[in-house]
Amino acid sequence: MMHRYNIRPHGLGIIITQLCFLLATGKPTVAVVENLDNLIYDLKRIFKIPDDQLQIQIGKDGFPDLETDELCTYAPYYQPAWVTLFGQDFSTARKKKPCIALAMHHGSGLGEHLLKKSMPYNKFATSTQYDQTFRLLTDAGYDVITMNQRGLTLEQKIYMLNETCDAVVGYEGGLQHLAHMLQIPCIVFPWQYNDMGDAPEFPGMYYETHRFHADRKTWFLNTVEEFLSWNADHLVAMINTLYNNGGNNILFDPGTAVDPDTLTITAGNGMDLTPRIMRCETRGKYTTAFVKEHLLLENMVKYPVK
């Protein structure tokens, strides 16, 4: 029996996390989309996902819809050894690459006095910080690709990441989810405010990005200034460490565990890392039931079961 599941029409990150979760269930799935423009068509083709694992159909009503992009807290990213780009197969194994992708804002720039607090502006650094970041990346011998041109196709971005980019640096978002699927290291700027535009409540705010990017090849910064204090040698050494799964995601700390009944995730320092939707009175109950029904606890290899 094929399971049917609604896929969000927009948002690269949430489409990737939904797709990876569905593939982790090991059950044949029909992804239901609103039209032919959904990025899941390209992801299926590029990441060589077979029809017996995933089919796509156009429709809408009557199928479950999980409104969250934190599902990869429970399931691994889909990481094939090969991808198909422009009619050719390319290995995702590490290779010598001359560039770093800088995930930055769209538009003409955000000065310190223009930095907004709401989503997605809460994730952006200032123009001055991006300038300093650019200088550090070039000092380390890399060319910098911003990929903030809206005209770039998904296939072009994946090609540039897989074939030219040794790492991704910048604000958390869809580009880094793509990097996780390609096993490329990421260095993540923290959120400046939460998604409602409120000031951070230390230390919880700095763990927001950890939940959204459950990956071992990722380094999460507490401040942008932390990154700007590095020198070129430190940056190169960090990228090598990340290729060896030396990231600092708190989800992978030795003391982190998941409760099999509630799917609550608790870090070794006591922080509650459970996806926010799971705490919702209505949708949280449905999401918890869906995860428990379709994802075997044995697949949750990230952390031990309490």
C-alpha positions in Angstrom: 0.0 0.0 0.0 1.3 3.4 -1.0 1.1 6.1 1.7 -0.1 9.5 0.5 1.2 12.8 1.9 0.7 16.4 1.0 4.0 18.3 0.2 4.2 22.0 0.8 4.2 24.0 -2.4 6.9 26.5 -1.3 10.0 26.6 0.8 13.0 24.5 -0.2 14.0 23.6 3.3 10.6 22.3 4.4 10.2 20.3 1.1 13.6 18.7 1.7 12.9 17.8 5.3 9.5 16.3 4.4 11.0 14.3 1.6 13.8 12.9 3.7 11.4 12.0 6.5 9.2 10.1 4.0 12.1 8.2 2.5 13.4 7.3 6.0 10.1 5.5 6.8 11.1 2.9 4.2 7.5 2.7 3.0 6.4 3.4 -0.6 4.9 6.9 -0.7 2.9 9.1 -3.0 3.8 12.8 -2.6 0.7 14.9 -3.4 1.4 18.3 -4.8 -0.7 21.2 -6.1 1.0 21.6 -9.5 4.0 20.6 -11.7 6.0 23.5 -10.3 6.8 21.8 -6.9 10.5 21.3 -6.4 10.0 17.7 -5.3 10.0 16.8 -9.0 13.5 18.1 -9.5 14.7 16.6 -6.1 13.4 13.1 -7.1 15.1 13.2 -10.5 18.4 14.7 -9.3 18.8 12.6 -6.2 17.8 9.4 -8.2 14.9 8.4 -6.0 13.2 5.3 -7.5 9.5 5.0 -8.2 9.1 2.1 -5.8 10.1 4.6 -3.0 8.4 7.7 -4.2 5.8 8.7 -6.7 4.3 12.2 -7.2 0.7 13.1 -8.1 -1.2 16.3 -8.4 -4.1 16.8 -6.0 -4.8 18.4 -2.6 -7.6 17.4 -0.2 -8.0 14.3 1.9 -4.4 13.5 2.6 -2.3 14.2 5.8 -0.3 17.4 5.9 2.6 17.9 8.4 3.2 21.6 8.7 6.8 21.5 10.0 10.4 21.7 8.7 11.8 20.0 11.8 11.1 16.4 10.8 14.8 15.7 10.3 15.2 15.9 14.1 13.8 12.3 13.9 15.0 11.0 10.6 18.3 11.1 8.7 18.9 13.1 5.5 18.7 11.2 2.3 22.3 11.1 1.1 22.8 9.2 -2.2 26.3 8.4 -3.5 25.4 9.9 -6.9 23.3 12.7 -8.3 22.1 13.3 -11.9 22.7 16.8 -13.2 22.1 18.0 -16.7 21.9 14.4 -17.9 25.2 13.2 -16.3 25.9 11.4 -13.1 28.2 13.0 -10.5 29.6 11.5 -7.3 28.8 13.2 -4.0 32.1 12.0 -2.5 34.4 14.7 -1.2 36.6 16.2 -3.9 38.9 19.2 -4.1 36.7 22.3 -4.6 37.8 25.9 -5.0 34.7 27.8 -3.7 32.5 28.4 -0.6 28.8 29.2 -0.9 27.8 32.2 1.1 24.2 32.0 2.2 23.2 35.7 2.5 20.2 37.9 2.0 18.5 38.8 -1.3 18.4 42.4 -2.3 20.7 45.4 -2.1 21.9 44.9 1.4 20.9 45.2 5.1 22.7 47.9 7.0 22.8 47.6 10.8 20.0 50.2 11.2 17.8 48.4 8.6 18.0 44.9 10.1 14.4 43.7 10.6 13.3 41.3 13.4 10.7 39.2 11.7 11.1 36.0 9.7 13.2 35.6 7.5 15.1 38.8 8.4 15.8 37.5 11.9 18.3 35.0 10.3 20.3 37.6 8.3 23.6 39.2 9.3 24.3 42.8 8.5 26.1 44.1 5.3 29.2 44.8 7.4 29.3 41.3 8.7 28.8 39.8 5.3 31.7 42.0 4.0 34.0 40.7 6.8 32.8 37.2 6.2 33.7 37.5 2.5 37.2 38.8 3.4 37.8 35.8 5.7 36.7 33.3 3.0 38.9 34.8 0.4 41.9 35.0 2.8 41.5 31.2 3.1 42.0 30.9 -0.6 38.4 30.3 -1.6 36.3 32.0 -4.3 32.9 33.0 -3.0 29.6 32.1 -4.6 26.6 33.8 -3.1 23.8 31.9 -4.9 21.4 34.7 -4.1 20.4 35.2 -7.7 16.7 34.3 -7.8 17.1 33.2 -11.5 19.3 30.2 -10.6 17.4 26.9 -10.9 17.6 24.2 -8.3 19.6 22.1 -10.6 22.2 24.8 -11.1 22.5 25.4 -7.3 23.0 21.6 -6.7 25.6 21.5 -9.5 27.6 24.4 -8.0 27.4 23.0 -4.5 28.4 19.5 -5.5 31.1 20.3 -8.0 32.6 23.7 -6.8 31.8 24.4 -3.1 33.8 23.0 -0.2 31.4 24.3 2.4 28.3 26.6 3.0 28.6 29.5 5.3 25.8 31.9 6.4 22.2 32.0 7.6 20.3 28.8 8.0 17.9 27.9 5.2 17.3 25.7 2.1 20.8 26.0 0.8 22.1 24.3 3.9 19.5 21.5 3.7 20.7 20.9 0.2 24.3 20.7 1.5 23.2 18.1 4.1 21.9 15.9 1.4 25.2 16.3 -0.5 27.3 15.7 2.7 28.9 19.2 2.4 29.9 21.0 5.7 27.9 24.0 6.9 28.8 26.8 9.2 25.6 28.4 10.5 24.9 31.9 11.6 22.5 32.1 14.6 19.1 33.6 14.5 19.2 37.2 15.8 15.5 37.0 17.0 13.0 34.2 17.1 10.5 33.8 14.3 8.0 36.2 16.0 10.7 38.9 16.2 11.2 38.7 19.9 14.7 39.1 21.5 16.6 35.9 22.3 16.3 34.1 25.7 19.8 32.9 26.2 20.7 30.1 25.8 17.6 28.7 24.1 17.6 30.9 21.0 21.0 29.6 19.9 19.6 26.1 19.7 16.8 27.0 17.2 19.1 26.3 14.2 20.2 23.0 15.8 16.7 21.6 15.6 16.2 22.7 12.0 19.5 21.2 10.8 20.2 17.8 12.5 23.4 17.1 10.8 26.9 16.0 12.0 28.9 18.0 9.4 27.6 21.4 10.7 29.0 24.0 13.1 26.5 26.3 14.8 27.8 29.7 15.9 26.5 31.5 18.9 27.3 34.9 17.3 28.5 36.0 13.9 31.4 37.7 15.7 32.6 34.2 16.8 33.1 33.3 13.1 34.8 36.6 12.3 37.3 36.0 15.1 38.7 33.0 13.2 41.7 33.2 10.8 42.1 31.5 7.5 43.9 28.5 9.1 41.2 28.0 11.6 38.5 28.0 8.9 40.3 25.4 6.8 40.9 23.2 9.8 37.2 23.5 10.8 36.0 22.5 7.3 38.3 19.4 7.5 36.9 18.6 11.0 33.3 18.9 9.7 34.0 16.5 6.8 34.9 14.0 9.5 31.5 14.5 11.3 33.0 16.8 13.9 30.1 19.2 14.1 28.7 20.7 17.4 24.9 20.1 17.0 23.6 19.6 20.6 21.2 16.9 19.3 24.3 14.6 19.0 25.7 15.3 22.5 26.1 12.0 24.5 23.4 12.9 26.9 20.7 13.7 24.4 17.8 11.2 24.4 14.3 10.7 23.0 11.2 9.6 24.9 9.6 6.8 22.8 6.1 7.6 24.1 6.0 11.4 23.6 9.0 11.8 21.2 10.3 14.5 23.5 14.0 15.2 22.8 16.0 16.3 25.8 19.7 17.4 25.6 22.3 16.4 28.1 22.2 19.9 29.5 18.5 19.7 30.1 17.4 21.8 27.1 14.1 20.7 25.5 14.9 20.2 21.8 11.5 18.8 20.8 10.2 20.3 17.5 7.8 23.1 18.4 4.9 21.6 16.5 4.9 18.6 18.8 3.9 20.9 21.7 0.9 22.2 19.7 -2.4 21.2 21.3 -3.9 19.9 18.0 -1.4 19.5 15.2 1.3 18.3 17.7 -0.8 15.3 18.6 -1.3 14.4 15.0 2.4 14.9 14.1 3.5 12.7 17.0 1.1 9.9 16.0 2.2 10.1 12.4 5.9 9.9 13.4 5.3 7.0 15.7 3.2 5.1 13.2 5.5 5.5 10.1 9.0 5.8 11.5 10.5 2.9 13.4 12.3 3.9 16.5 15.3 1.9 15.2 15.6 4.4 12.4 16.1 7.2 15.0 19.8 6.4 15.2 20.7 10.0 16.1 20.2 9.6 19.9 19.4 6.8 22.3 15.8 6.0 23.4 15.2 6.8 27.1 
